[in-house]
Structure formats: C-alpha cells, structure tokens
C-alpha cells in the first residue's frame, strides 16, 4: 500500500472535509511513521522516492495509522472551534429567514467526544494488534493455549 492510497482512504473516511486534503494527510503520515513504530513495536521504513513501506503495511497497521491521523484532525478542530477566529453569534434573523449556529462550547464538546471515542478505538486496536503478535515463550504456555481452544 502506498502512502497516498492510505491518505486517500483516511480522507474519505473523514467524509472528504474541506479543511483537509490528501497531500496534507500524506505529509502528516510521512512524518509520523516513527510514532506508529513506537506504538505497535515495529520497524516499518518508508521510502519517499518509491512511496513504499518496507515491510508492507498490513490492514491492521494501516487502520491504526489512519486512526492516529483522525485523532490529530479532531484535536485541530477542537482548537479551531475554541480559538479567537471561531464564530461568536448564535442566531441571525432577516425578515422571515433565521440562521442558528451551535455555540463554540457545544461544537468543542462534540469534537472532544469524537476524539475520545477514536482514541479508545485506537487503544483497543493497538492492544489487540500486540496481543495477536505475542508468542508463548514456554511449551507449557502452548499446551495451555491448546487446552483453552479445545474446551471453548
């Protein structure tokens, strides 16, 4: 999987937001490969010339990487919605037309809930990824696993 393909997938999963683009996501992902390696205990290397990973990213690794970007994206939205440039009006009326906006605090609360939900999902994915990669160190541990799966 190429980095631009992953960025395209992340972009579409976010609903193709107007404040993000595939090149921006690609740049963000390229700079965070070391962070991915630290989180899941791997040694994935990215070649910017060929845009390939070595070893190739698995679907699980790509999902974890995409969630990392999603958390960053919603963190940025929280900062923007609470910043000085955020809107400060709640309702405008002109004749028979009325426009209502949700307050900054409500928008931020929604973004925080989304980010926290994605963070929980990311933590679970990392846990299960690491758990599936562990190898028993003793023969008795292997026998216990076999007995567990035969009983179940």
Order of alpha helices (4+ residues) and beta strands (2+ residues): alpha-alpha-alpha-beta-beta-alpha-beta-beta-alpha-alpha
